[in-house]
Amino acid sequence: MRLEAAEWFVRGEKTTDIAGAFQVGVGRVEKWRRAWREGGVEALRSKGPVCAERLSAGQWDCLVRELERGTLAHGWDEEQGWTLVRVRALIIRLFRVEYSVQGVWKLLRRHGWSPQVPARRALERDDASVERWRSEVWEQVKPSRRPGTPASASRTSRGRA
């Protein structure tokens, strides 16, 4: 987006027009323009993630091995599996490196991990009853979908006297 905005800067487009076209704030475009004036297009290129990863490649490999051992091997029950809080605690325990829960989520995503939902179902579950409820009861009680209508007072009052 910043690199496209640079093309608009070259053409001499107004900041407000660029902000509208890219759906960003005017202040953001002004910041881009200032960087472009001082350093050209190169100044607008991404500089990578905001924070450097705190685990080395070796530590990451070790963490993966430990996660594969399972939660039971680390003193937790297997019922809940690995949670972000548990992975965070394991990282602190193994490497004495602090991550926030959100930081653990970003770390795992960066390495290609995704959330997994357990495939377990209650033994008492009756799939036929669930399907019958969905098709009969839910169809009657679910809220109706209304088409989207603008609700802004300024939009509805325009042109009216």
Secondary structure, 3 states (H helix, E strand, C coil): CHHHHHHHHHHCCCHHHHHHHHCCCHHHHHHHHHHHHHHCHHHHCCCCCCCCCCCCHHHHHHHHHHHHHCCHHHCCCCCCCCCHHHHHHHHHHHHCCCCCHHHHHHHHHHCCCCCCCCCCCCCCCCHHHHHHHHHHHHHHHCCCCCCCCCCCHHHHHCCCC
